[in-house]
Amino acid sequence: MSLDADQILDRRRLRRKLSFWRVVAFVLAGVALVALVAVSMPDTEIGSRKAHIARLAIDGIIVENRDLQKLLERIEKSGSARALIVSINSPGGTTAGSEALYEALRKVAARKPVVAQIGTVAASGGYAAAIAADHIVARRTSITGSIGVLFQWADVSELLSDIGVEVDTVKSGPLKAEPNPFEPTSQEARAAIQALVLDSYDWFIGLVAERRNLDMATARRVSDGRIYTGGQALALGLIDAIGGEDAVRDYLASTHNIDRDLEIRDWTPDGPLGGLGLVETVAAIARLAGLDKLAAALARLHHLQIGALDGLVSLWQPQNIEK
């Protein structure tokens, strides 16, 4: 059946209207995206430039994180962030990741006051992050310390032998790929790993001595790997004050003349999901969708990833105690 001229014109007008509303929808989506970015980026051209105290959360396992490095660079260069509070709840992480975080925080501290506020725990690499600050505040019962370096591996050679599995290896030298789980560790390999650990340990102790104004003998004495409460750490000179946000504000006001009532604003890595890892991101989406059981399961999976860190780690790993 053929269409007359009026019907053809009507269809063309309808198509033009549909195209117009598609463009409108696209523009609105773009505006919404820009607004979302503005909310997640507190100190950009499209964000707020009101004077404030920046607060950065260091939670969980510490690894090298480019998004976090970029965020600290933005805080360092920000004209509106008058100071930085580093809120720490971390048992540590990789030694290299802790070193990178320490260096980034020291760059910020070269331009503005930095205060570390320890929550439940800032141990090992978490404490390395804390000593990058000019002032450390902790709760009386916070856990800190655990100053040291760890390298762990498994030996499953006897298990493989019991089930009749042999692993052959061809390598360029006796210390290549040592230690490995398929054969007992030689004394030479153990000595090489011990030297690796002690070199990083000396670096850590040097930071503690320098940042906490301790002589090397005292720094070594308090850096035997044990953990401390906030109260014990204060007595040993590992932190500066007991308290919470009020203690942080008191320090900034008395030492740096920063208004006690100045707004504290949380800074997060770029992106609406705050730079979360894959598992954390999916867990966050599950919570938003009301899938609490799935979110809880994913959270448990995230904590299991702690044991999968490779290389040298500066990490407090409490084990379950069985009676």
C-alpha positions, -999 to +999 in steps of 0.1 A: +000+000+000+015+034-011+018+064+012+005+098+002+025+130+006+009+140+039+018+107+055+054+110+043+056+145+058+041+134+091+067+106+094+096+130+086+083+154+113+081+125+138+116+115+130+129+150+135+111+152+169+126+119+180+161+130+170+156+163+189+146+145+221+175+120+217+199+150+216+182+165+247+186+132+266+222+129+256+229+165+268+212+159+301+232+127+306+263+147+300+253+173+325+246+146+351+280+131+345+298+164+349+278+170+381+289+136+394+325+143+386+323+177+403+310+160+435+337+134+435+365+160+428+364+185+456+391+209+444+389+213+407+377+241+384+341+228+387+344+219+424+344+240+455+374+261+464+363+271+499+390+270+525+390+237+545+410+210+561+415+180+538+410+145+553+423+114+535+414+079+547+440+051+545+420+020+551+429-017+547+460-031+530+485-006+516+498-012+481+512+011+454+482+031+442+484+056+413+450+071+420+461+078+456+494+093+445+476+116+421+451+126+449+480+135+472+495+156+445+462+175+442+461+180+479+497+192+479+489+218+452+455+228+465+452+264+476+420+258+496+432+228+516+449+245+546+461+212+562+458+174+558+445+149+583+455+113+574+430+090+590+446+056+593+430+022+599+455-002+583+476-032+595+502-023+568+508-039+534+537-042+509+569-025+519+572-008+486+536+005+488+543+018+523+574+035+511+556+052+482+528+064+505+553+077+530+572+097+503+539+112+489+528+123+524+562+139+530+558+160+498+524+172+511+540+180+545+567+202+528+539+226+518+512+223+546+506+208+580+500+170+580+485+152+610+480+115+613+449+103+632+451+066+641+418+048+645+416+011+654+450+001+640+480+017+623+506-011+624+537-019+605+533-002+571+503+017+585+527+032+612+552+040+584+524+062+569+517+078+603+553+089+609+552+108+576+530+133+594+542+162+616+520+151+645+504+117+654+472+113+674+458+079+685+432+066+708+443+052+742+434+017+730+445+020+693+469-007+681+502+005+665+538-004+663+546-038+647+577-021+632+594-046+610+595-065+576+583-099+568+589-124+539+570-157+540+567-187+518+554-223+520+573-256+516+550-283+501+578-306+490+570-333+515+533-332+506+542-335+469+565-364+477+537-382+496+514-380+466+540-390+441+546-357+424+581-346+414+590-311+402+621-307+380+637-273+375+663-259+352+677-225+362+707-203+356+720-203+391+714-219+426+696-188+440+673-182+410+636-185+420+646-191+456+628-198+479+603-219+461+576-242+475+587-273+457+619-280+475+634-274+509+651-240+513+689-241+512+710-222+537+723-200+509+688-190+499+677-184+534+707-161+540+699-142+508+663-136+519+675-126+554+698-100+539+669-087+519+646-084+549+673-068+571+681-042+544+644-031+544+642-033+581+672-010+585+654+015+562+623+013+584+642+018+616+660+047+601+627+064+593+614+058+629+646+073+644+645+103+621+608+111+623+604+104+660+637+120+671+650+088+687+686+076+688+692+044+668+696+022+699+661+033+712+646+030+677+659-006+675+646-014+709+610-004+701+612-019+666+613-056+675+580-063+658+557-060+689+525-041+688+516-013+713+485+004+725+482+041+719+490+047+756+522+026+754+532+043+721+528+077+737+551+067+766+577+054+741+576+085+719+561+068+690+530+091+689+524+127+702+489+127+717+460+107+728+426+116+714+405+120+683+394+149+660+394+174+689+430+167+696+439+171+659+421+205+658+438+216+690+472+209+674+464+227+642+450+257+660+479+260+686+508+252+663+497+264+628+470+290+637+443+271+618+407+280+629+393+252+651+360+255+633+373+252+598+354+226+578+370+192+574+364+178+540+370+142+529+390+138+497+388+105+478+405+092+447+391+102+413+359+086+401+324+082+416+334+049+432+364+065+449+391+043+434+379+011+449+393-023+438+372-047+417+359-067+446+352-036+467+334-020+438+311-050+432+304-052+469+294-015+470+271-020+440+256-051+457+249-030+489+232-003+468+210-029+452+200-043+485+219-076+481+234-075+516+244-112+517+263-109+484+280-077+497+290-095+529+305-124+510+325-101+487+338-083+518+350-115+532+367-123+499+384-089+500+399-097+534+411-131+521+432-112+496+454-100+524+472-134+524+479-131+486+504-102+489+537-109+470+572-098+480+583-080+511+555-069+534+553-046+564+521-061+578+506-070+611+489-104+607+473-116+639+464-153+638+434-170+653+440-182+688+426-217+696+422-230+731 
